[in-house]
Amino acid sequence: MKKIILLSFLFLLIPINISALNAEEYTNYQEVIFEDDAVELLKEFNSKDYKKYYKKTKRRKMFGWRIHVVNKNEKLDYIAETKIKIFNSGTTPIDYQIKLETKEETKRQISASGSIKVTGSGKSKKFKGSVDANIKASITTTEINTRKESFKFDIKVDPLTYVSIVTRGTGEINNGVGSYYFFWTKTKKGGWETFTVLTEYYEIVKARFW
């Protein structure tokens, strides 16, 4: 029978063809599960999606960006990565002392595609140009900072079992598209996305080989 132990520490913690996604760490998480199954990450938008969403930005303006929000403050659960996996194929228990560290970082990440670009680094990363202000005015996000911490704990791995330690958490996503107009003519367009980590913790899973 699988046993799951949740560690007690929980802390607060982010006219153009489709081009390569300028994406951050969260797009490589092992798993992202939305409360609403219809929600998609920006990296999952296809050409039909973009065509449909760009129609929402067709109302012309003299200068500037027209933003359309596809998904707003959509809640999610994620598994970021497996930190450690320990196997015991022997006949006696094995004791391990584990040390893990969290990174000091801003738990708000952003991604973009097409003519929408990302500039800056670390905590100062944002969407390039005036589109950043337009996006911020269209959504509400909470920027969460974490401090670097270390954790030590002991684990006993029983015979013919394995232990996995994974990083899990909850968050929210905002994404959509934008079109830029110059003298009422659409000259640029692309996709944008913000990902905010709300909580993050380590989970220890102990299970038998079969």
Sequence and secondary structure as in RCSB ss.txt:
>XXXX:A:sequence
MKKIILLSFLFLLIPINISALNAEEYTNYQEVIFEDDAVELLKEFNSKDYKKYYKKTKRRKMFGWRIHVVNKNEK
LDYIAETKIKIFNSGTTPIDYQIKLETKEETKRQISASGSIKVTGSGKSKKFKGSVDANIKASITTTEINTRKES
FKFDIKVDPLTYVSIVTRGTGEINNGVGSYYFFWTKTKKGGWETFTVLTEYYEIVKARFW
>XXXX:A:secstr
  EEEE S  EE         B  GGGG SEEEESSTT   GGG  HHHHHHHHGGG S  SEEEEEEEEEEEEE
EEEEEEEEEEEEE SSS EEEEEEEE    BSEEEEEEET  EES GGG EESTTHHHHHHHH      B    E
EEEEEEE TTEEEEEEEEEEEEEEEEEEEEEETTEEEEEEEEEEEEEEEEEEEEEEEE  
